[in-house]
Amino acid sequence: MFHIIKQENWNGALLLECFPIIRPAADGLSIGTEIQVFNKENLVGYAKVVSGIQIKWSSLNDNICYLYMGHPVPYVKKVLSNLFGFSATNPPMPDFPLFFGFAQWLEHHMPVKSLLFQKQYDKAKQKQTKLWDDQSYQDSLFIDTVG
């Protein structure tokens, strides 16, 4: 049985093998939970939660927020408040429990535009790896301080 989660592709993380998730702890996610991932009402694929911890709303910090969405805490809290149904008149309590973790793809169905982006990313990565493997390129990165 798969849990269903809706995940925005905030920072392109859905293109990676493993991506971050934040959900209310009451959603019942834990390590080992298999999930169906939807992006904008489209099934993106199936994943499994491979790591995670429970944190409090007040414990959201820049490290977690930048990993999750690529933005600082105030912005992420505002977006999550809207996503979880909170408002200015009904804000989350500081001890509101969240589950922060990472899911790894079991089966991936990304849209064609995303796959094209991934192909370009892979090409750039291959070129960079080829450059790095070249000993003369590595030597050019270091300044000779002897002499």
HUZICOR-V744218 format. One record per residue. RES is the residue in one letter. PSI is psi in whole degrees, 0 to 359 (* if undefined). BURIAL is + if it has 16 or more other C-alpha atoms within 10 Angstrom, else -. Layout:
# HUZICOR-V744218
{{RES PSI BURIAL} {RES PSI BURIAL}}
This chain:
# HUZICOR-V744218
{{M 127 -} {F 138 -} {H 146 -} {I 127 -} {I 146 -} {K 126 +} {Q 123 +} {E 149 -} {N 63 -} {W 311 -} {N 24 -} {G 9 -} {A 335 +} {L 349 +} {L 348 +} {L 166 -} {E 330 -} {C 136 +} {F 153 +} {P 150 +} {I 145 +} {I 127 +} {R 157 +} {P 140 +} {A 333 +} {A 345 -} {D 347 -} {G 20 -} {L 142 +} {S 171 +} {I 131 -} {G 347 -} {T 133 +} {E 137 +} {I 149 +} {Q 130 +} {V 125 +} {F 140 +} {N 116 +} {K 51 -} {E 3 -} {N 134 -} {L 123 +} {V 330 +} {G 194 +} {Y 139 +} {A 169 +} {K 134 +} {V 120 +} {V 343 +} {S 159 -} {G 162 +} {I 159 -} {Q 133 +} {I 166 +} {K 155 +} {W 317 +} {S 345 -} {S 356 -} {L 126 +} {N 175 -} {D 323 -} {N 310 -} {I 315 +} {C 321 +} {Y 323 -} {L 317 -} {Y 315 +} {M 348 +} {G 21 +} {H 161 +} {P 171 +} {V 309 +} {P 319 -} {Y 313 -} {V 317 +} {K 322 +} {K 314 -} {V 315 -} {L 323 +} {S 314 +} {N 317 -} {L 321 -} {F 2 -} {G 18 -} {F 165 -} {S 179 -} {A 326 -} {T 343 -} {N 68 -} {P 159 -} {P 146 +} {M 152 -} {P 332 -} {D 15 -} {F 123 -} {P 135 +} {L 155 +} {F 120 +} {F 125 +} {G 191 +} {F 140 +} {A 145 +} {Q 139 +} {W 135 +} {L 319 -} {E 133 -} {H 127 +} {H 73 -} {M 150 +} {P 158 -} {V 317 -} {K 318 -} {S 321 -} {L 322 -} {L 319 -} {F 317 -} {Q 320 +} {K 317 -} {Q 320 -} {Y 315 -} {D 320 -} {K 314 -} {A 320 -} {K 319 -} {Q 317 -} {K 317 -} {Q 318 -} {T 318 -} {K 318 -} {L 315 -} {W 324 -} {D 341 -} {D 116 -} {Q 321 -} {S 326 -} {Y 316 -} {Q 317 -} {D 326 -} {S 344 -} {L 340 -} {F 136 -} {I 133 -} {D 111 -} {T 357 -} {V 139 -} {G * -}}
